[in-house]
Amino acid sequence: MSDVVRTEQAPAPVGAYPHARRVGNLLLLSGVGPRMPGSNAIPGNIHDDAGKLIGYDIEAQCRQVFANVRAVLEASGARLENLVDVTVFLTDMARDFPAYNKLYAEYFAGVDACRTTVGITALPTPIAIELKCVAAIQE
């Protein structure tokens, strides 16, 4: 397996970096957001008639970002159960944490990864959540 992972099953990175990189038995995923593979559309974003973002559905974004993490893991020969550390960035901790935490518990049931959730003011694209993950996989 190559140490650099790129897959069409996840949205293309928004910069000059791969989806993931394997170093020894660690798989380090680049930040994964909720964009849709192929179209880069952001599920749950609501725009006004001028195209300005006026709202979003955190549950829709959570479901998509979790699916994108799974896609990168699978392209790397890993599974959700291989996750050892997950860092979650939310742009509105007070509003979004309860819904995100509920969906995380459902989607990652049986996954014993460490987790840190951080409230931030913005992400590089108009998304409300991003995950940074580390998995341990066999040599």
N, CA, C and O atoms as a GROMACS GRO file, in nm:
protein
  556
    1MET      N    1   0.085  -0.119   0.000
    1MET     CA    2   0.000   0.000   0.000
    1MET      C    3   0.089   0.124   0.000
    1MET      O    4   0.187   0.130   0.074
    2SER      N    5   0.056   0.219  -0.080
    2SER     CA    6   0.128   0.346  -0.084
    2SER      C    7   0.109   0.420   0.047
    2SER      O    8   0.009   0.401   0.115
    3ASP      N    9   0.205   0.504   0.083
    3ASP     CA   10   0.191   0.580   0.208
    3ASP      C   11   0.101   0.701   0.191
    3ASP      O   12   0.063   0.764   0.290
    4VAL      N   13   0.066   0.736   0.066
    4VAL     CA   14  -0.024   0.848   0.040
    4VAL      C   15  -0.156   0.792  -0.013
    4VAL      O   16  -0.158   0.707  -0.102
    5VAL      N   17  -0.267   0.841   0.043
    5VAL     CA   18  -0.399   0.791   0.004
    5VAL      C   19  -0.480   0.903  -0.059
    5VAL      O   20  -0.494   1.012  -0.003
    6ARG      N   21  -0.532   0.875  -0.177
    6ARG     CA   22  -0.626   0.963  -0.245
    6ARG      C   23  -0.741   0.876  -0.293
    6ARG      O   24  -0.718   0.764  -0.341
    7THR      N   25  -0.863   0.925  -0.282
    7THR     CA   26  -0.977   0.846  -0.325
    7THR      C   27  -1.085   0.934  -0.387
    7THR      O   28  -1.105   1.048  -0.344
    8GLU      N   29  -1.152   0.881  -0.485
    8GLU     CA   30  -1.265   0.952  -0.546
    8GLU      C   31  -1.393   0.930  -0.465
    8GLU      O   32  -1.496   0.993  -0.494
    9GLN      N   33  -1.389   0.843  -0.366
    9GLN     CA   34  -1.506   0.814  -0.283
    9GLN      C   35  -1.529   0.921  -0.176
    9GLN      O   36  -1.633   0.923  -0.110
   10ALA      N   37  -1.433   1.010  -0.160
   10ALA     CA   38  -1.444   1.123  -0.066
   10ALA      C   39  -1.428   1.251  -0.147
   10ALA      O   40  -1.374   1.247  -0.258
   11PRO      N   41  -1.474   1.364  -0.094
   11PRO     CA   42  -1.456   1.489  -0.170
   11PRO      C   43  -1.308   1.521  -0.188
   11PRO      O   44  -1.225   1.489  -0.102
   12ALA      N   45  -1.277   1.584  -0.298
   12ALA     CA   46  -1.138   1.622  -0.325
   12ALA      C   47  -1.090   1.720  -0.217
   12ALA      O   48  -1.166   1.805  -0.173
   13PRO      N   49  -0.964   1.707  -0.175
   13PRO     CA   50  -0.910   1.805  -0.080
   13PRO      C   51  -0.918   1.946  -0.139
   13PRO      O   52  -0.911   1.964  -0.260
   14VAL      N   53  -0.935   2.045  -0.052
   14VAL     CA   54  -0.945   2.184  -0.099
   14VAL      C   55  -0.809   2.250  -0.112
   14VAL      O   56  -0.800   2.369  -0.140
   15GLY      N   57  -0.702   2.174  -0.090
   15GLY     CA   58  -0.567   2.227  -0.102
   15GLY      C   59  -0.474   2.118  -0.153
   15GLY      O   60  -0.517   2.012  -0.197
   16ALA      N   61  -0.345   2.148  -0.145
   16ALA     CA   62  -0.242   2.056  -0.194
   16ALA      C   63  -0.202   1.957  -0.085
   16ALA      O   64  -0.096   1.969  -0.025
   17TYR      N   65  -0.290   1.859  -0.060
   17TYR     CA   66  -0.262   1.756   0.039
   17TYR      C   67  -0.344   1.632   0.005
   17TYR      O   68  -0.446   1.642  -0.064
   18PRO      N   69  -0.301   1.515   0.053
   18PRO     CA   70  -0.376   1.393   0.026
   18PRO      C   71  -0.488   1.375   0.127
   18PRO      O   72  -0.497   1.448   0.225
   19HIS      N   73  -0.574   1.278   0.101
   19HIS     CA   74  -0.679   1.245   0.197
   19HIS      C   75  -0.619   1.189   0.326
   19HIS      O   76  -0.668   1.216   0.435
   20ALA      N   77  -0.512   1.110   0.310
   20ALA     CA   78  -0.449   1.049   0.427
   20ALA      C   79  -0.305   1.012   0.393
   20ALA      O   80  -0.265   1.010   0.276
   21ARG      N   81  -0.230   0.983   0.498
   21ARG     CA   82  -0.093   0.938   0.481
   21ARG      C   83  -0.064   0.833   0.586
   21ARG      O   84  -0.094   0.850   0.704
   22ARG      N   85  -0.005   0.724   0.541
   22ARG     CA   86   0.032   0.615   0.631
   22ARG      C   87   0.178   0.629   0.669
   22ARG      O   88   0.264   0.646   0.583
   23VAL      N   89   0.204   0.621   0.799
   23VAL     CA   90   0.340   0.624   0.852
   23VAL      C   91   0.350   0.509   0.951
   23VAL      O   92   0.291   0.514   1.059
   24GLY      N   93   0.423   0.405   0.915
   24GLY     CA   94   0.428   0.285   0.998
   24GLY      C   95   0.288   0.228   1.009
   24GLY      O   96   0.222   0.206   0.908
   25ASN      N   97   0.244   0.203   1.133
   25ASN     CA   98   0.109   0.148   1.149
   25ASN      C   99   0.005   0.256   1.179
   25ASN      O  100  -0.108   0.226   1.216
   26LEU      N  101   0.045   0.382   1.163
   26LEU     CA  102  -0.051   0.492   1.183
   26LEU      C  103  -0.102   0.544   1.050
   26LEU      O  104  -0.026   0.558   0.954
   27LEU      N  105  -0.229   0.572   1.046
   27LEU     CA  106  -0.292   0.635   0.930
   27LEU      C  107  -0.341   0.771   0.976
   27LEU      O  108  -0.428   0.780   1.064
   28LEU      N  109  -0.287   0.877   0.919
   28LEU     CA  110  -0.321   1.014   0.956
   28LEU      C  111  -0.410   1.073   0.847
   28LEU      O  112  -0.366   1.089   0.733
   29LEU      N  113  -0.533   1.104   0.882
   29LEU     CA  114  -0.625   1.164   0.786
   29LEU      C  115  -0.611   1.315   0.788
   29LEU      O  116  -0.601   1.376   0.895
   30SER      N  117  -0.611   1.376   0.671
   30SER     CA  118  -0.620   1.521   0.663
   30SER      C  119  -0.757   1.561   0.714
   30SER      O  120  -0.845   1.476   0.727
   31GLY      N  121  -0.777   1.689   0.744
   31GLY     CA  122  -0.909   1.734   0.789
   31GLY      C  123  -1.016   1.694   0.690
   31GLY      O  124  -1.001   1.714   0.569
   32VAL      N  125  -1.124   1.637   0.741
   32VAL     CA  126  -1.234   1.589   0.657
   32VAL      C  127  -1.358   1.671   0.689
   32VAL      O  128  -1.401   1.679   0.804
   33GLY      N  129  -1.415   1.730   0.586
   33GLY     CA  130  -1.536   1.809   0.602
   33GLY      C  131  -1.656   1.739   0.541
   33GLY      O  132  -1.644   1.626   0.493
   34PRO      N  133  -1.772   1.805   0.542
   34PRO     CA  134  -1.895   1.743   0.496
   34PRO      C  135  -1.931   1.765   0.349
   34PRO      O  136  -2.047   1.749   0.311
   35ARG      N  137  -1.833   1.802   0.266
   35ARG     CA  138  -1.866   1.821   0.125
   35ARG      C  139  -1.900   1.686   0.060
   35ARG      O  140  -1.852   1.582   0.103
   36MET      N  141  -1.981   1.690  -0.043
   36MET     CA  142  -2.023   1.569  -0.114
   36MET      C  143  -1.917   1.529  -0.216
   36MET      O  144  -1.867   1.614  -0.291
   37PRO      N  145  -1.882   1.401  -0.221
   37PRO     CA  146  -1.788   1.356  -0.325
   37PRO      C  147  -1.845   1.385  -0.463
   37PRO      O  148  -1.964   1.366  -0.488
   38GLY      N  149  -1.760   1.430  -0.551
   38GLY     CA  150  -1.803   1.457  -0.688
   38GLY      C  151  -1.852   1.597  -0.712
   38GLY      O  152  -1.807   1.663  -0.805
   39SER      N  153  -1.943   1.645  -0.630
   39SER     CA  154  -2.002   1.777  -0.654
   39SER      C  155  -1.945   1.887  -0.564
   39SER      O  156  -1.952   2.005  -0.598
   40ASN      N  157  -1.889   1.849  -0.451
   40ASN     CA  158  -1.841   1.944  -0.350
   40ASN      C  159  -1.952   2.024  -0.285
   40ASN      O  160  -1.926   2.119  -0.211
   41ALA      N  161  -2.078   1.988  -0.312
   41ALA     CA  162  -2.190   2.054  -0.245
   41ALA      C  163  -2.182   2.025  -0.096
   41ALA      O  164  -2.132   1.921  -0.054
   42ILE      N  165  -2.232   2.119  -0.017
   42ILE     CA  166  -2.230   2.104   0.128
   42ILE      C  167  -2.374   2.080   0.174
   42ILE      O  168  -2.457   2.170   0.169
   43PRO      N  169  -2.402   1.957   0.219
   43PRO     CA  170  -2.539   1.926   0.260
   43PRO      C  171  -2.582   2.011   0.378
   43PRO      O  172  -2.505   2.037   0.470
   44GLY      N  173  -2.706   2.053   0.373
   44GLY     CA  174  -2.762   2.129   0.485
   44GLY      C  175  -2.737   2.277   0.481
   44GLY      O  176  -2.797   2.350   0.560
   45ASN      N  177  -2.651   2.327   0.391
   45ASN     CA  178  -2.630   2.471   0.384
   45ASN      C  179  -2.752   2.538   0.320
   45ASN      O  180  -2.808   2.489   0.221
   46ILE      N  181  -2.793   2.651   0.378
   46ILE     CA  182  -2.909   2.725   0.330
   46ILE      C  183  -2.860   2.863   0.286
   46ILE      O  184  -2.794   2.934   0.362
   47HIS      N  185  -2.894   2.900   0.164
   47HIS     CA  186  -2.851   3.028   0.107
   47HIS      C  187  -2.971   3.116   0.076
   47HIS      O  188  -3.080   3.067   0.046
   48ASP      N  189  -2.950   3.247   0.082
   48ASP     CA  190  -3.056   3.338   0.040
   48ASP      C  191  -3.053   3.352  -0.112
   48ASP      O  192  -2.973   3.287  -0.179
   49ASP      N  193  -3.140   3.436  -0.167
   49ASP     CA  194  -3.150   3.452  -0.313
   49ASP      C  195  -3.022   3.505  -0.375
   49ASP      O  196  -2.997   3.483  -0.493
   50ALA      N  197  -2.940   3.575  -0.297
   50ALA     CA  198  -2.814   3.628  -0.348
   50ALA      C  199  -2.699   3.528  -0.334
   50ALA      O  200  -2.587   3.556  -0.375
   51GLY      N  201  -2.728   3.412  -0.276
   51GLY     CA  202  -2.625   3.310  -0.260
   51GLY      C  203  -2.548   3.316  -0.129
   51GLY      O  204  -2.454   3.240  -0.108
   52LYS      N  205  -2.589   3.409  -0.041
   52LYS     CA  206  -2.521   3.422   0.088
   52LYS      C  207  -2.568   3.312   0.183
   52LYS      O  208  -2.688   3.284   0.192
   53LEU      N  209  -2.473   3.249   0.254
   53LEU     CA  210  -2.507   3.146   0.351
   53LEU      C  211  -2.583   3.209   0.467
   53LEU      O  212  -2.535   3.303   0.530
   54ILE      N  213  -2.702   3.156   0.494
   54ILE     CA  214  -2.783   3.212   0.604
   54ILE      C  215  -2.814   3.109   0.712
   54ILE      O  216  -2.871   3.144   0.816
   55GLY      N  217  -2.778   2.985   0.688
   55GLY     CA  218  -2.804   2.882   0.788
   55GLY      C  219  -2.752   2.748   0.742
   55GLY      O  220  -2.706   2.733   0.629
   56TYR      N  221  -2.759   2.651   0.832
   56TYR     CA  222  -2.713   2.516   0.798
   56TYR      C  223  -2.780   2.416   0.890
   56TYR      O  224  -2.830   2.450   0.997
   57ASP      N  225  -2.780   2.292   0.846
   57ASP     CA  226  -2.834   2.179   0.921
   57ASP      C  227  -2.715   2.098   0.971
   57ASP      O  228  -2.652   2.027   0.892
   58ILE      N  229  -2.683   2.107   1.100
   58ILE     CA  230  -2.566   2.038   1.154
   58ILE      C  231  -2.581   1.887   1.142
   58ILE      O  232  -2.482   1.817   1.122
   59GLU      N  233  -2.703   1.835   1.152
   59GLU     CA  234  -2.721   1.690   1.141
   59GLU      C  235  -2.685   1.641   1.001
   59GLU      O  236  -2.620   1.537   0.988
   60ALA      N  237  -2.724   1.713   0.898
   60ALA     CA  238  -2.689   1.676   0.761
   60ALA      C  239  -2.538   1.681   0.742
   60ALA      O  240  -2.480   1.593   0.678
   61GLN      N  241  -2.474   1.784   0.798
   61GLN     CA  242  -2.330   1.795   0.785
   61GLN      C  243  -2.258   1.685   0.863
   61GLN      O  244  -2.158   1.632   0.816
   62CYS      N  245  -2.308   1.650   0.980
   62CYS     CA  246  -2.248   1.541   1.058
   62CYS      C  247  -2.255   1.410   0.981
   62CYS      O  248  -2.155   1.339   0.970
   63ARG      N  249  -2.372   1.378   0.930
   63ARG     CA  250  -2.386   1.251   0.857
   63ARG      C  251  -2.289   1.244   0.739
   63ARG      O  252  -2.229   1.139   0.714
   64GLN      N  253  -2.274   1.355   0.668
   64GLN     CA  254  -2.185   1.353   0.550
   64GLN      C  255  -2.038   1.346   0.591
   64GLN      O  256  -1.961   1.272   0.530
   65VAL      N  257  -1.998   1.421   0.694
   65VAL     CA  258  -1.857   1.416   0.734
   65VAL      C  259  -1.822   1.277   0.787
   65VAL      O  260  -1.712   1.228   0.763
   66PHE      N  261  -1.914   1.213   0.859
   66PHE     CA  262  -1.888   1.078   0.908
   66PHE      C  263  -1.875   0.980   0.791
   66PHE      O  264  -1.788   0.893   0.793
   67ALA      N  265  -1.959   0.994   0.689
   67ALA     CA  266  -1.950   0.910   0.570
   67ALA      C  267  -1.818   0.934   0.497
   67ALA      O  268  -1.758   0.840   0.444
   68ASN      N  269  -1.773   1.059   0.493
   68ASN     CA  270  -1.646   1.090   0.426
   68ASN      C  271  -1.528   1.030   0.501
   68ASN      O  272  -1.434   0.980   0.438
   69VAL      N  273  -1.531   1.033   0.634
   69VAL     CA  274  -1.424   0.970   0.713
   69VAL      C  275  -1.421   0.821   0.681
   69VAL      O  276  -1.314   0.764   0.658
   70ARG      N  277  -1.538   0.758   0.681
   70ARG     CA  278  -1.544   0.614   0.649
   70ARG      C  279  -1.486   0.587   0.511
   70ARG      O  280  -1.412   0.489   0.494
   71ALA      N  281  -1.517   0.671   0.412
   71ALA     CA  282  -1.467   0.650   0.276
   71ALA      C  283  -1.315   0.658   0.271
   71ALA      O  284  -1.251   0.577   0.204
   72VAL      N  285  -1.257   0.754   0.340
   72VAL     CA  286  -1.110   0.766   0.341
   72VAL      C  287  -1.048   0.646   0.414
   72VAL      O  288  -0.948   0.592   0.368
   73LEU      N  289  -1.106   0.606   0.524
   73LEU     CA  290  -1.055   0.489   0.596
   73LEU      C  291  -1.060   0.365   0.506
   73LEU      O  292  -0.961   0.292   0.495
   74GLU      N  293  -1.173   0.343   0.442
   74GLU     CA  294  -1.187   0.224   0.357
   74GLU      C  295  -1.089   0.228   0.240
   74GLU      O  296  -1.034   0.124   0.202
   75ALA      N  297  -1.067   0.345   0.182
   75ALA     CA  298  -0.970   0.358   0.073
   75ALA      C  299  -0.828   0.329   0.121
   75ALA      O  300  -0.740   0.297   0.041
   76SER      N  301  -0.808   0.340   0.250
   76SER     CA  302  -0.677   0.317   0.311
   76SER      C  303  -0.662   0.175   0.363
   76SER      O  304  -0.556   0.139   0.415
   77GLY      N  305  -0.766   0.094   0.349
   77GLY     CA  306  -0.763  -0.042   0.402
   77GLY      C  307  -0.795  -0.049   0.550
   77GLY      O  308  -0.761  -0.147   0.616
   78ALA      N  309  -0.860   0.054   0.602
   78ALA     CA  310  -0.894   0.060   0.744
   78ALA      C  311  -1.045   0.067   0.762
   78ALA      O  312  -1.121   0.076   0.665
   79ARG      N  313  -1.087   0.062   0.888
   79ARG     CA  314  -1.229   0.072   0.923
   79ARG      C  315  -1.246   0.169   1.038
   79ARG      O  316  -1.148   0.212   1.100
   80LEU      N  317  -1.369   0.203   1.068
   80LEU     CA  318  -1.394   0.293   1.182
   80LEU      C  319  -1.334   0.238   1.310
   80LEU      O  320  -1.284   0.315   1.393
   81GLU      N  321  -1.338   0.108   1.327
   81GLU     CA  322  -1.285   0.045   1.449
   81GLU      C  323  -1.135   0.064   1.464
   81GLU      O  324  -1.081   0.043   1.573
   82ASN      N  325  -1.065   0.102   1.357
   82ASN     CA  326  -0.921   0.128   1.364
   82ASN      C  327  -0.888   0.267   1.418
   82ASN      O  328  -0.772   0.296   1.448
   83LEU      N  329  -0.988   0.353   1.430
   83LEU     CA  330  -0.963   0.488   1.481
   83LEU      C  331  -0.911   0.482   1.624
   83LEU      O  332  -0.963   0.408   1.708
   84VAL      N  333  -0.808   0.563   1.651
   84VAL     CA  334  -0.755   0.574   1.787
   84VAL      C  335  -0.769   0.715   1.843
   84VAL      O  336  -0.765   0.735   1.964
   85ASP      N  337  -0.785   0.813   1.754
   85ASP     CA  338  -0.798   0.951   1.800
   85ASP      C  339  -0.879   1.031   1.698
   85ASP      O  340  -0.854   1.023   1.578
   86VAL      N  341  -0.976   1.106   1.747
   86VAL     CA  342  -1.060   1.191   1.661
   86VAL      C  343  -1.067   1.329   1.724
   86VAL      O  344  -1.105   1.345   1.840
   87THR      N  345  -1.029   1.429   1.645
   87THR     CA  346  -1.043   1.568   1.688
   87THR      C  347  -1.153   1.629   1.602
   87THR      O  348  -1.149   1.622   1.479
   88VAL      N  349  -1.251   1.690   1.668
   88VAL     CA  350  -1.366   1.746   1.599
   88VAL      C  351  -1.366   1.898   1.618
   88VAL      O  352  -1.349   1.947   1.730
   89PHE      N  353  -1.384   1.969   1.509
   89PHE     CA  354  -1.390   2.115   1.512
   89PHE      C  355  -1.532   2.157   1.480
   89PHE      O  356  -1.586   2.122   1.374
   90LEU      N  357  -1.594   2.233   1.569
   90LEU     CA  358  -1.729   2.286   1.548
   90LEU      C  359  -1.724   2.438   1.547
   90LEU      O  360  -1.657   2.499   1.631
   91THR      N  361  -1.793   2.500   1.452
   91THR     CA  362  -1.793   2.647   1.446
   91THR      C  363  -1.893   2.710   1.541
   91THR      O  364  -1.888   2.831   1.565
   92ASP      N  365  -1.985   2.630   1.596
   92ASP     CA  366  -2.080   2.682   1.695
   92ASP      C  367  -2.104   2.574   1.801
   92ASP      O  368  -2.202   2.500   1.794
   93MET      N  369  -2.014   2.568   1.898
   93MET     CA  370  -2.018   2.464   2.000
   93MET      C  371  -2.151   2.465   2.075
   93MET      O  372  -2.212   2.359   2.093
   94ALA      N  373  -2.196   2.580   2.119
   94ALA     CA  374  -2.318   2.588   2.201
   94ALA      C  375  -2.440   2.536   2.124
   94ALA      O  376  -2.522   2.464   2.179
   95ARG      N  377  -2.451   2.573   1.998
   95ARG     CA  378  -2.567   2.533   1.918
   95ARG      C  379  -2.559   2.388   1.872
   95ARG      O  380  -2.659   2.316   1.875
   96ASP      N  381  -2.440   2.346   1.830
   96ASP     CA  382  -2.429   2.221   1.755
   96ASP      C  383  -2.383   2.099   1.834
   96ASP      O  384  -2.404   1.987   1.790
   97PHE      N  385  -2.321   2.118   1.950
   97PHE     CA  386  -2.266   2.003   2.022
   97PHE      C  387  -2.369   1.897   2.055
   97PHE      O  388  -2.341   1.779   2.034
   98PRO      N  389  -2.488   1.930   2.106
   98PRO     CA  390  -2.582   1.823   2.141
   98PRO      C  391  -2.619   1.733   2.022
   98PRO      O  392  -2.618   1.611   2.036
   99ALA      N  393  -2.650   1.791   1.908
   99ALA     CA  394  -2.686   1.710   1.791
   99ALA      C  395  -2.567   1.630   1.741
   99ALA      O  396  -2.578   1.511   1.711
  100TYR      N  397  -2.452   1.696   1.732
  100TYR     CA  398  -2.331   1.626   1.687
  100TYR      C  399  -2.297   1.511   1.780
  100TYR      O  400  -2.266   1.401   1.734
  101ASN      N  401  -2.302   1.534   1.911
  101ASN     CA  402  -2.265   1.432   2.009
  101ASN      C  403  -2.358   1.310   1.999
  101ASN      O  404  -2.313   1.196   2.011
  102LYS      N  405  -2.486   1.335   1.978
  102LYS     CA  406  -2.584   1.227   1.963
  102LYS      C  407  -2.554   1.145   1.838
  102LYS      O  408  -2.551   1.022   1.843
  103LEU      N  409  -2.531   1.212   1.725
  103LEU     CA  410  -2.503   1.141   1.601
  103LEU      C  411  -2.368   1.070   1.606
  103LEU      O  412  -2.353   0.961   1.552
  104TYR      N  413  -2.269   1.132   1.670
  104TYR     CA  414  -2.138   1.068   1.685
  104TYR      C  415  -2.154   0.936   1.760
  104TYR      O  416  -2.098   0.834   1.720
  105ALA      N  417  -2.230   0.938   1.870
  105ALA     CA  418  -2.251   0.816   1.949
  105ALA      C  419  -2.318   0.707   1.866
  105ALA      O  420  -2.286   0.589   1.882
  106GLU      N  421  -2.410   0.743   1.779
  106GLU     CA  422  -2.477   0.645   1.693
  106GLU      C  423  -2.383   0.591   1.585
  106GLU      O  424  -2.373   0.470   1.566
  107TYR      N  425  -2.316   0.681   1.516
  107TYR     CA  426  -2.232   0.643   1.403
  107TYR      C  427  -2.107   0.569   1.446
  107TYR      O  428  -2.064   0.476   1.379
  108PHE      N  429  -2.049   0.609   1.557
  108PHE     CA  430  -1.923   0.551   1.605
  108PHE      C  431  -1.945   0.451   1.719
  108PHE      O  432  -1.854   0.426   1.798
  109ALA      N  433  -2.065   0.395   1.728
  109ALA     CA  434  -2.093   0.294   1.832
  109ALA      C  435  -1.992   0.181   1.820
  109ALA      O  436  -1.968   0.129   1.712
  110GLY      N  437  -1.932   0.144   1.933
  110GLY     CA  438  -1.832   0.037   1.934
  110GLY      C  439  -1.692   0.081   1.898
  110GLY      O  440  -1.600   0.000   1.902
  111VAL      N  441  -1.674   0.208   1.863
  111VAL     CA  442  -1.541   0.261   1.833
  111VAL      C  443  -1.487   0.324   1.960
  111VAL      O  444  -1.547   0.416   2.016
  112ASP      N  445  -1.372   0.275   2.006
  112ASP     CA  446  -1.315   0.324   2.132
  112ASP      C  447  -1.203   0.424   2.109
  112ASP      O  448  -1.099   0.416   2.176
  113ALA      N  449  -1.220   0.516   2.017
  113ALA     CA  450  -1.119   0.618   1.990
  113ALA      C  451  -1.126   0.729   2.094
  113ALA      O  452  -1.234   0.762   2.144
  114CYS      N  453  -1.012   0.785   2.127
  114CYS     CA  454  -1.010   0.906   2.207
  114CYS      C  455  -1.073   1.016   2.123
  114CYS      O  456  -1.069   1.011   2.000
  115ARG      N  457  -1.133   1.117   2.189
  115ARG     CA  458  -1.199   1.222   2.114
  115ARG      C  459  -1.183   1.355   2.185
  115ARG      O  460  -1.194   1.364   2.307
  116THR      N  461  -1.156   1.457   2.106
  116THR     CA  462  -1.151   1.594   2.154
  116THR      C  463  -1.240   1.677   2.063
  116THR      O  464  -1.234   1.664   1.941
  117THR      N  465  -1.323   1.762   2.122
  117THR     CA  466  -1.410   1.850   2.043
  117THR      C  467  -1.373   1.993   2.077
  117THR      O  468  -1.370   2.032   2.194
  118VAL      N  469  -1.345   2.071   1.974
  118VAL     CA  470  -1.296   2.207   1.990
  118VAL      C  471  -1.392   2.304   1.921
  118VAL      O  472  -1.432   2.282   1.807
  119GLY      N  473  -1.427   2.411   1.989
  119GLY     CA  474  -1.506   2.518   1.928
  119GLY      C  475  -1.413   2.618   1.863
  119GLY      O  476  -1.318   2.666   1.925
  120ILE      N  477  -1.440   2.651   1.737
  120ILE     CA  478  -1.357   2.745   1.662
  120ILE      C  479  -1.447   2.848   1.596
  120ILE      O  480  -1.569   2.832   1.593
  121THR      N  481  -1.388   2.955   1.544
  121THR     CA  482  -1.470   3.061   1.484
  121THR      C  483  -1.502   3.038   1.337
  121THR      O  484  -1.603   3.088   1.287
  122ALA      N  485  -1.417   2.964   1.265
  122ALA     CA  486  -1.441   2.944   1.122
  122ALA      C  487  -1.357   2.828   1.070
  122ALA      O  488  -1.258   2.789   1.131
  123LEU      N  489  -1.399   2.775   0.957
  123LEU     CA  490  -1.324   2.676   0.882
  123LEU      C  491  -1.300   2.733   0.742
  123LEU      O  492  -1.367   2.829   0.704
  124PRO      N  493  -1.206   2.676   0.664
  124PRO     CA  494  -1.170   2.736   0.536
  124PRO      C  495  -1.281   2.743   0.432
  124PRO      O  496  -1.276   2.826   0.341
  125THR      N  497  -1.381   2.658   0.444
  125THR     CA  498  -1.495   2.662   0.352
  125THR      C  499  -1.620   2.679   0.438
  125THR      O  500  -1.611   2.664   0.560
  126PRO      N  501  -1.736   2.709   0.381
  126PRO     CA  502  -1.856   2.733   0.462
  126PRO      C  503  -1.917   2.605   0.520
  126PRO      O  504  -2.027   2.564   0.483
  127ILE      N  505  -1.841   2.542   0.610
  127ILE     CA  506  -1.886   2.421   0.677
  127ILE      C  507  -1.888   2.447   0.827
  127ILE      O  508  -1.822   2.538   0.876
  128ALA      N  509  -1.965   2.366   0.898
  128ALA     CA  510  -1.980   2.385   1.043
  128ALA      C  511  -1.905   2.281   1.124
  128ALA      O  512  -1.895   2.293   1.246
  129ILE      N  513  -1.851   2.177   1.057
  129ILE     CA  514  -1.782   2.068   1.127
  129ILE      C  515  -1.670   2.013   1.040
  129ILE      O  516  -1.681   2.006   0.918
  130GLU      N  517  -1.561   1.975   1.106
  130GLU     CA  518  -1.450   1.908   1.039
  130GLU      C  519  -1.389   1.809   1.137
  130GLU      O  520  -1.382   1.837   1.257
  131LEU      N  521  -1.346   1.693   1.087
  131LEU     CA  522  -1.281   1.592   1.171
  131LEU      C  523  -1.138   1.571   1.128
  131LEU      O  524  -1.106   1.573   1.009
  132LYS      N  525  -1.052   1.552   1.225
  132LYS     CA  526  -0.911   1.515   1.205
  132LYS      C  527  -0.892   1.383   1.277
  132LYS      O  528  -0.911   1.377   1.399
  133CYS      N  529  -0.854   1.278   1.206
  133CYS     CA  530  -0.854   1.143   1.263
  133CYS      C  531  -0.718   1.075   1.248
  133CYS      O  532  -0.642   1.101   1.154
  134VAL      N  533  -0.692   0.987   1.344
  134VAL     CA  534  -0.575   0.899   1.340
  134VAL      C  535  -0.624   0.758   1.363
  134VAL      O  536  -0.702   0.732   1.454
  135ALA      N  537  -0.577   0.665   1.279
  135ALA     CA  538  -0.613   0.524   1.294
  135ALA      C  539  -0.485   0.441   1.306
  135ALA      O  540  -0.380   0.480   1.255
  136ALA      N  541  -0.496   0.329   1.372
  136ALA     CA  542  -0.387   0.233   1.382
  136ALA      C  543  -0.425   0.113   1.296
  136ALA      O  544  -0.532   0.054   1.313
  137ILE      N  545  -0.336   0.078   1.202
  137ILE     CA  546  -0.364  -0.034   1.113
  137ILE      C  547  -0.244  -0.128   1.110
  137ILE      O  548  -0.134  -0.090   1.150
  138GLN      N  549  -0.266  -0.249   1.063
  138GLN     CA  550  -0.160  -0.348   1.058
  138GLN      C  551  -0.057  -0.312   0.951
  138GLN      O  552  -0.091  -0.253   0.848
  139GLU      N  553   0.068  -0.349   0.976
  139GLU     CA  554   0.175  -0.327   0.879
  139GLU      C  555   0.148  -0.407   0.753
  139GLU      O  556   0.227  -0.402   0.659
   0.00000   0.00000   0.00000
